[in-house]
Amino acid sequence: MWDDLRAHYGKVADRRFETLVDDTRATDFSSQTGDMLLDYAKTNIDADGRALLIDLLEQAGVAAKRDAMFAGQPINETEGRAVLHTALRNLDGGPVVVDGSDVMPGVLATLDRMSDFAEQVRDGRFAGQGGQITDVVNIGIGGSDLGPAMAVKALAPYHDGPRCHFVSNVDPADIAGVLRSCDPARTLVIVASKTFTTIETMTNARTAMAWMKQTVTDAGAQFAALSTAEDKTADFGIDPSRVFGFEDWVGGRYSVWGPIGLSLMIAIGPDAFRAFLRGGQAMDRHFQAADWHENLPALLALVGIWHNQVCGYATRAVLPYDNLLSRLPAYLQQLEMESNGKGVSMDGADLPVPSGPVVWGEPGTNGQHAFYQLIHQGTRVIPCEFLVAARGHEDDLHHQHQLLVANCLAQSEALMRGRDLATARQKVADKFKGEELERQARHRVFPGNRPSVTIAYPQLTPFVLGQIIALYEHRVFVEGAVLGINSYDQWGVELGKELATALQPVVEGTQHVSGKDGSTAQLVGFLQRNGV
């Protein structure tokens, strides 16, 4: 099947796909669920290419794998676990059975406990030792930080609770900068670590505890934990009533829907948080029910597969023209690259095609004045994914929002159309002549024929944010299923962590550097001489 796709690409690779984009194509190469539209007309995928890509889904058994995931089967084969972040947003979808037991009563009970605690924090029934909570500090790393930090930023217009801050980096500058702005007597610290052993998180948690103890008499009373290790949270001084656990079938980068989203719930309230869950649930139902040629997660995945594994484009830019989504590219970096950055298939064999692409991006219009130069005129093709809302939340500045939308649409059009040499000559013909005209014109040529997709929605609400996150989660699933890899383990993070643990006493000077390679030994010596 890969050979058929490559052969088809060979036939169309040099085609100017802007010649394809008429009104009929725009309708045929887009799909909508609810009020969300995915437009992939500005790509070189044609009807034959799409048919081959859908055949790839069929041959990979993606539908059966999807059903197995939702049914609670252990599709995370290397760890023997189910993959059920979808259960966390299954508000009224019926039982979900894992190992013979329905997990939904526990999921909904935890959601109710979270809601009750969040309301107590928001209305002052749960207070600090100096009065009502004004600040919440979430300490986590990876999925315990990127998800809630992104979502809290995205839903800022809905904030009516305490200010939320996020600490993830073990660099002391991170936590020091956050704590400096908070009153310990009116701050709630949330420690997010499933095992309560994550070294970066627990180092920061101990720093926060020492900071709290300088001011309040019962520091543990102003801590909550998102963890399943109740013995360790109790040893840390956190009452069980403020410990919210989640099962091992929820991976960190998929966990914002449950207890890891507690900071978001405190910021926007339980009702808005449930609307966020319902957005994710709506995308789940669409993913399960829609035919492949209308299925947004599947289509987004197939576009990604076409560009990466077929065309050989190694990176993907995520460009939200919605400043509230400024943290979305960083969130998707982890979601996609930790999930599908693998080198072997489920059976341990080397992959016959490249694995997931490098994912990066920034919000528009900032990026236009930074890296769009490379996207438009560089030698590498970088597929782009634009996200844009019809309306912002600043009604009195709607005209400015229209300018933002115009910029978004113009960028995708410019990437597709480009500017040929003849047009470039005309633009500077009144300024230059002869060889200088030719030289100057060539600097103004845009190759064009550069693909993009656009995801459009009416306004960024909690429901829509839930749709967007679930859309990308399922896109990752489909791409991983086609590649035959496990998208739900992350062994690639282990080696560096193991070596860091071994290196710490060397850096501290309590263990000799012998046994380390010459480069590492030299760097340790330099840093020690300079005060580490």
Beta strands, then each sheet from edge to edge (+ up, - down):
strand 1: 30-33
strand 2: 36-39
strand 3: 97-98
strand 4: 101-102
strand 5: 127-128
strand 6: 131-132
strand 7: 135-139
strand 8: 163-167
strand 9: 187-192
strand 10: 223-226
strand 11: 315-321
strand 12: 358-360
strand 13: 384-389
strand 14: 452-457
sheet 1: 1+ 2- 14+ 13+ 11+ 12+
sheet 2: 3+ 4-
sheet 3: 5+ 6-
sheet 4: 8+ 7+ 9+ 10+
end
